[in-house]
Amino acid sequence: MDKFKAYQLTETPDKKIRAEFVERSLDELDPGEVVVRVANSDINYKDALAATGKGRILRRASCIGGIDFSGTVGSSADPRFAKDDLGVAHDGGYAEYARVPAEWLTKLPKGMSLWEAMAFGTAGFTAGIGIVRMEQNGLKPQSGPVIVDGATGGVGSIAIAALAKLGYHVVALTGKESESDWLKKLGAKEVKLRSSIDFSKTRPLEKPTWAGAVDNLGGEVLAWMASTMKVNGVIASIGLAASPSLNTTVLPFILRGVSLLGINSTECGRRCSRRCAVRFRSASCRRRSMTSSRGR
């Protein structure tokens, strides 16, 4: 096979990251049972950290970037994946070809295109897992409003669109007042600015307001969310964009029965993957049309 293009990340001797387009062959790719002709990828927060060197993301001296990709199977040593099957996988997506272990792949759900799979991406997949987990723990539209922080990010924006599509009253919590109109177009019924809240004065129990919460920030925002949850409220803890710390008390959990759910998309499994993809496909397409109109 001829050489193909790939986006290579390499750590230099001075501990910086050199990101560049290079030519590679299949023989130079990591081992795996399945070779995929990559059709689409996307850019996640982790991808940006890896390519800019702002986070210690790379676990080796050099690799092809991209934690997501979708494409068609070129060759497979695993009976679960035949030639020309469609798949979505993690690792090495910034190249024309990828070779990965079969366990990293899942077949593309019926009715979803390769482009849509990457418009959904890890961000949408994670948002979907969070919503599924919250609903498994009792969240329903009639339970009350759901607040989503990090609202303009990938996970936050898809969570807003998906929750709205499912009939929830969604409140977007953001630090970007200029994006209020866009958040409402996604489906948020209300937009709440972080600047309107004095997080330093959060008490162990505040006025019970939210039936559900999607947290992408951690830190004092998550502590505030916990203190403002309704009885039997559910929080999906997804990110730590603000802080990995959590300074709170057990009172919301033992007096109001609040549940704090940790969301880890890498351990979801194929059954969860299919359920999320089918359940939230319409919401991801809605976000796609909105992002396309904004030129994002």
MOZIGI-V368860 format. One record per pair of residues at least 6 apart in sequence whose C-alpha atoms are under 8 Angstrom apart, sorted by sequence separation. I is the first residue (numbers start at 1). GAP is how many residues later the second one is. D is the distance in Angstrom with one decimal. If there is no record, write none. Layout:
i/gap/d
I/GAP/D
I/GAP/D
This chain:
i/gap/d
11/6/4.6
12/6/6.7
49/6/5.0
50/6/7.1
76/6/6.2
92/6/6.2
108/6/7.6
150/6/5.4
151/6/5.3
163/6/7.8
164/6/6.3
184/6/7.1
252/6/5.8
253/6/6.6
10/7/5.5
11/7/6.3
49/7/7.7
50/7/5.3
75/7/7.2
76/7/6.7
149/7/6.5
163/7/6.9
184/7/7.4
215/7/6.4
9/8/6.5
10/8/5.1
49/8/6.8
50/8/6.2
73/8/7.2
75/8/5.4
148/8/6.2
183/8/7.4
9/9/5.8
10/9/6.5
73/9/6.8
74/9/5.4
108/9/7.7
151/9/7.4
226/9/7.6
8/10/8.0
9/10/4.6
73/10/5.0
74/10/6.2
160/10/6.5
8/11/5.7
9/11/6.8
46/11/7.2
72/11/7.6
73/11/4.7
148/11/7.4
172/11/7.1
180/11/6.2
7/12/6.9
8/12/5.5
72/12/5.1
73/12/5.1
148/12/6.9
160/12/7.4
213/12/7.2
7/13/5.6
8/13/6.1
72/13/5.4
73/13/6.2
7/14/4.5
8/14/6.5
51/14/7.5
72/14/4.5
73/14/7.3
90/14/6.5
6/15/5.6
7/15/6.3
50/15/7.7
71/15/5.7
72/15/6.3
89/15/5.6
90/15/7.7
5/16/6.6
6/16/5.4
70/16/7.3
71/16/5.7
89/16/4.8
172/16/6.0
177/16/6.7
5/17/5.7
6/17/6.1
70/17/5.6
71/17/6.9
88/17/5.8
89/17/6.9
170/17/7.2
171/17/5.5
174/17/7.4
176/17/7.4
212/17/7.3
5/18/4.7
6/18/6.6
47/18/6.9
70/18/4.4
87/18/6.0
88/18/5.7
170/18/4.9
171/18/6.0
172/18/6.3
173/18/6.1
174/18/6.4
175/18/5.5
210/18/6.5
211/18/6.1
4/19/5.3
5/19/6.3
47/19/6.0
69/19/5.6
70/19/6.6
87/19/5.4
88/19/6.7
169/19/7.3
170/19/5.6
171/19/4.8
172/19/4.7
173/19/4.8
174/19/5.2
175/19/5.3
208/19/7.6
209/19/5.6
210/19/4.8
211/19/5.4
218/19/7.5
3/20/5.8
4/20/5.5
47/20/6.9
68/20/7.1
69/20/5.5
87/20/4.5
88/20/6.5
169/20/6.2
170/20/6.8
171/20/5.7
172/20/6.0
173/20/5.7
174/20/5.7
175/20/6.8
200/20/7.8
207/20/7.8
208/20/4.7
209/20/5.6
210/20/5.4
211/20/7.7
215/20/7.2
3/21/5.3
4/21/6.3
68/21/5.6
69/21/6.4
81/21/7.8
86/21/5.6
87/21/5.0
151/21/5.7
171/21/6.9
173/21/6.3
199/21/6.2
202/21/7.9
206/21/5.2
207/21/5.6
208/21/5.0
209/21/5.6
211/21/7.5
212/21/5.5
213/21/6.4
214/21/5.9
215/21/6.1
216/21/6.7
217/21/7.9
218/21/6.3
219/21/7.4
3/22/4.9
67/22/7.7
68/22/4.5
69/22/7.7
85/22/7.1
86/22/5.3
146/22/7.0
148/22/7.3
151/22/6.0
152/22/7.2
164/22/8.0
165/22/7.6
199/22/6.9
202/22/6.0
205/22/4.6
206/22/5.0
207/22/7.9
208/22/4.5
211/22/4.6
212/22/4.8
213/22/4.6
214/22/4.9
215/22/5.1
216/22/5.2
217/22/5.4
218/22/4.7
226/22/8.0
2/23/6.9
3/23/8.0
43/23/7.2
44/23/7.7
67/23/4.5
68/23/6.0
69/23/7.7
70/23/8.0
145/23/6.7
146/23/6.2
147/23/5.9
148/23/6.3
149/23/6.2
150/23/6.8
151/23/5.7
160/23/7.9
164/23/5.2
204/23/5.5
205/23/6.5
208/23/7.5
210/23/6.8
211/23/6.4
212/23/5.6
213/23/6.2
214/23/6.4
215/23/5.8
216/23/3.9
217/23/4.5
218/23/6.8
219/23/6.2
220/23/8.0
223/23/6.2
229/23/7.4
233/23/7.7
235/23/7.6
237/23/6.8
1/24/7.2
42/24/7.4
66/24/7.5
67/24/4.0
68/24/7.4
69/24/4.7
78/24/6.7
144/24/7.7
145/24/4.8
146/24/5.0
147/24/4.6
148/24/5.1
149/24/4.6
150/24/6.0
164/24/6.9
203/24/7.0
212/24/8.0
214/24/7.2
215/24/6.5
216/24/5.9
217/24/4.5
218/24/5.9
219/24/4.7
222/24/7.1
223/24/6.3
232/24/6.0
233/24/7.1
234/24/5.8
235/24/6.1
236/24/6.2
237/24/5.8
238/24/6.5
1/25/7.6
41/25/7.1
66/25/5.6
67/25/6.1
68/25/5.5
69/25/7.8
141/25/7.6
144/25/7.1
145/25/5.8
146/25/6.1
147/25/5.9
148/25/5.8
149/25/6.1
161/25/5.2
199/25/6.6
202/25/7.6
216/25/6.4
217/25/4.7
218/25/5.2
219/25/6.0
220/25/7.9
223/25/5.5
227/25/5.9
231/25/4.4
232/25/4.7
233/25/4.8
234/25/4.8
235/25/4.9
236/25/4.9
237/25/5.0
238/25/5.3
42/26/6.5
65/26/7.0
66/26/5.0
67/26/6.1
81/26/8.0
141/26/5.8
142/26/7.7
145/26/7.0
147/26/6.8
157/26/7.4
160/26/6.6
161/26/5.4
217/26/6.5
218/26/5.8
219/26/4.9
220/26/6.7
226/26/6.2
230/26/6.8
231/26/5.9
232/26/4.8
233/26/6.3
234/26/6.2
235/26/5.9
236/26/6.2
237/26/6.0
238/26/7.4
41/27/5.6
42/27/7.2
64/27/7.9
65/27/5.2
66/27/4.4
141/27/4.6
152/27/7.5
160/27/6.2
161/27/7.7
218/27/6.6
219/27/4.9
220/27/7.0
229/27/7.9
231/27/6.4
232/27/6.9
234/27/7.4
236/27/6.5
41/28/4.4
64/28/5.0
65/28/6.4
66/28/5.1
86/28/7.8
127/28/5.3
131/28/7.6
140/28/7.7
141/28/7.1
160/28/6.3
218/28/6.7
219/28/7.1
230/28/7.5
40/29/5.7
41/29/6.4
63/29/7.6
64/29/7.5
65/29/5.5
88/29/7.2
126/29/6.7
127/29/7.3
157/29/7.3
229/29/6.9
39/30/7.4
40/30/5.3
64/30/6.4
124/30/6.9
38/31/6.4
39/31/5.7
40/31/6.7
64/31/7.3
123/31/5.3
124/31/5.7
127/31/6.6
128/31/7.1
152/31/7.3
19/32/6.1
38/32/5.8
39/32/4.6
123/32/4.6
127/32/5.2
131/32/7.7
151/32/7.5
226/32/7.5
17/33/7.9
18/33/7.7
19/33/7.9
38/33/4.3
39/33/7.5
17/34/6.6
37/34/5.4
38/34/6.8
124/34/5.7
128/34/7.8
17/35/6.4
36/35/6.0
37/35/5.3
123/35/7.6
124/35/7.3
17/36/5.2
36/36/5.5
37/36/6.2
16/37/6.2
36/37/4.4
37/37/6.0
35/38/6.0
36/38/5.2
34/39/7.0
35/39/5.4
36/39/7.2
34/40/7.6
35/40/5.2
9/41/7.8
34/41/5.9
35/41/6.3
9/42/6.4
34/42/4.4
33/43/5.7
34/43/6.3
71/43/6.4
33/44/5.0
34/44/7.1
70/44/5.6
204/44/6.7
33/45/6.1
70/45/7.7
204/45/6.1
205/46/7.0
34/47/7.6
70/47/6.8
204/47/6.5
205/47/6.5
70/48/6.7
204/48/7.2
69/49/6.8
11/50/5.3
68/50/7.4
10/51/5.8
11/51/6.3
10/52/4.2
41/52/5.8
9/53/5.5
10/53/6.7
40/53/7.9
41/53/6.7
68/53/6.7
8/54/7.1
9/54/5.5
68/54/6.8
8/55/5.8
9/55/5.9
38/55/7.0
159/55/7.8
8/56/4.5
9/56/6.2
7/57/5.7
8/57/6.1
38/57/6.9
39/57/7.5
6/58/6.6
7/58/6.1
38/58/5.2
156/58/7.6
37/59/6.1
38/59/5.3
37/60/4.7
38/60/6.7
156/60/7.2
36/61/5.7
37/61/6.7
155/61/7.6
35/62/7.0
36/62/5.3
35/63/5.7
36/63/6.2
147/63/6.7
35/64/4.3
145/64/7.5
146/64/5.6
34/65/5.5
35/65/6.6
145/65/5.3
146/65/5.8
147/65/6.5
148/65/5.7
149/65/6.5
150/65/7.3
33/66/7.1
34/66/5.6
144/66/6.4
145/66/5.7
146/66/4.5
147/66/4.8
148/66/4.7
149/66/5.5
150/66/5.6
32/67/5.4
33/67/6.3
34/67/6.3
144/67/5.0
145/67/6.7
146/67/5.3
147/67/6.4
148/67/6.3
149/67/6.1
150/67/6.5
31/68/6.5
32/68/4.2
33/68/5.2
34/68/5.9
143/68/5.8
144/68/7.6
146/68/7.7
149/68/7.0
29/69/7.1
30/69/6.4
31/69/6.5
32/69/4.2
33/69/5.8
29/70/6.4
30/70/7.1
31/70/7.4
32/70/7.0
26/71/7.5
26/72/7.9
139/72/7.1
26/73/7.6
139/73/6.8
40/74/6.7
39/75/6.9
40/75/6.1
39/76/7.8
42/76/5.9
41/77/5.7
42/77/7.3
40/78/6.4
44/78/7.5
134/78/7.5
42/79/6.9
44/79/7.3
130/84/7.4
7/87/5.4
6/88/5.8
7/88/6.2
6/89/3.9
5/90/5.7
6/90/6.5
4/91/7.5
5/91/6.0
4/92/6.1
4/93/7.4
139/94/7.5
139/95/6.9
138/96/8.0
137/97/7.2
134/100/6.0
186/100/7.5
134/101/7.2
186/101/6.6
134/102/6.8
133/103/7.8
186/104/7.2
131/105/7.7
185/105/7.8
130/106/5.6
130/107/8.0
130/108/7.6
182/108/8.0
44/110/8.0
126/112/7.7
165/117/8.0
162/118/6.1
165/118/6.3
162/120/7.9
162/121/4.6
161/122/5.4
162/122/7.2
161/123/7.3
158/125/7.0
161/125/7.0
158/126/6.3
161/126/6.5
134/127/7.7
133/128/7.6
158/129/6.4
157/130/7.5
130/133/6.1
129/134/7.1
129/136/7.0
126/137/7.3
126/138/7.4
126/139/5.4
129/139/7.8
125/140/7.2
122/143/7.7
129/143/7.5
132/144/7.3
129/147/6.3
125/148/7.5
128/148/5.3
128/149/7.7
125/151/6.6
125/152/7.1
128/152/6.6
124/160/7.0
120/161/7.8
106/164/6.3
120/164/5.6
109/165/6.4
119/165/7.0
120/165/8.0
119/166/7.8
106/167/7.8
109/168/6.9
116/168/7.6
109/169/7.0
112/169/7.4
116/169/7.0
119/169/6.5
